[in-house]
Amino acid sequence: MGFLRSLAFNLYFYLWTTIASLMGLPLLAFGWRRMNAYGRWWSGTILAGLRLLCGLDGKVAGLERLPAGACIVAMKHQSAWDTLMAPQILDAPAFVLKQELIRIPFFGWYLRHCRMLPVDRKAGAKALKTLVRDAQARKAEGRPIVIYPEGTRRLPGAPPAYQPGVAALYQVLELPVVPVALNSGLYWGRHRFAKRPGTIRLELLEPIPPGLSRRVFMATLEERIEAATARLIAEAERRPPA
């Protein structure tokens, strides 16, 4: 049954995303805000399909900790679910993402139009300078900047591997950083076809104020995210399976 439900969701995801991509083409003639709102609507329909077809829902805690206006949201990344949920809880977020996504037909056009923050991971220091420059423009727009500090999806329980990009943004932008912990990888794993029914937990943690040294900031960020993520995973494993 689990396989059939996951198959139904995958069919729904790709078919509906293709239709929505074609429907959204006229919005390329308008500003980024309309396209961003369309993306939020699309991600909401995908999450609704996930609930209906796979019995997989999500619960968010700590929204009251989110500062008004521009900030940096440093999110643990375990699943594609994370990228779908972020637009539902943040106001017009600008994602730091790999440049390869910008080259995807339709989807990449929309990402570029929404003024996301693509990073060429092969460009080294030059990529970091470009990221910081573009992020300053997103700060001026008052948008939350979402970055996955480890740069890619990690398996639940995998040793942390935090990258320097988040520290560069923290030092230059001088914005509060909101750490985000989650346990989505237990239910929708990296490169996994099956989706396990249940309730994913995502938690926004206490913001880290600007002004700390690079070393102290990175240590604080990692400690908060990893401790809270371990707690959410342990709590999920203690609950009876759905």
VENHUPE-V481943 format. One record per pair of residues at least 4 apart in sequence whose ideal C-beta (glycine too) atoms are under 6 Angstrom apart, sorted by the first residue. I is the first residue (numbers start at 0). J is the second residue. If there is no record, write none. Layout:
I,J  I,J
This chain:
1,193  4,52  4,53  5,192  5,193  5,194  7,52  8,52  8,53  10,14  11,15  11,48  12,16  15,19  19,41  20,105  23,37  26,33  26,34  26,37  27,112  29,33  31,35  31,112  31,113  31,114  34,109  34,112  34,113  35,91  35,113  39,86  42,83  42,86  45,83  46,83  48,52  49,53  49,55  50,56  53,194  54,196  55,186  55,194  55,196  56,198  57,84  57,199  58,198  58,200  59,88  59,201  60,202  61,202  61,203  64,203  65,203  66,70  66,175  68,141  69,138  69,141  69,174  70,143  70,174  70,175  70,177  71,144  71,168  71,174  71,176  72,143  72,145  72,177  73,146  73,148  73,165  73,176  73,178  73,220  74,147  74,179  75,180  75,181  75,224  75,228  76,81  76,147  76,152  77,152  77,183  77,184  78,183  78,184  78,187  80,84  80,183  80,187  81,183  85,89  85,92  85,145  89,143  91,142  92,143  92,145  93,115  93,116  93,137  93,142  93,144  94,115  94,145  95,116  95,146  96,100  96,115  96,117  98,117  98,119  100,107  101,107  101,110  101,111  101,117  102,107  103,107  110,115  116,130  116,133  118,126  118,130  119,126  122,126  127,167  130,134  131,167  131,171  134,144  134,168  137,142  137,144  138,172  146,165  148,161  148,165  149,153  149,160  149,161  150,162  152,189  153,157  155,184  155,185  155,232  159,221  159,225  161,221  166,213  166,217  168,172  169,176  169,216  173,209  175,206  175,208  176,207  177,203  177,206  178,204  178,220  178,223  178,224  179,203  180,202  180,224  180,227  180,228  180,231  181,201  182,200  182,231  182,232  182,235  183,187  183,199  184,188  185,235  186,195  186,197  186,199  187,194  196,241  197,241  200,231  202,227  204,223  204,227  207,219  211,215  211,216  221,225  222,226  224,228
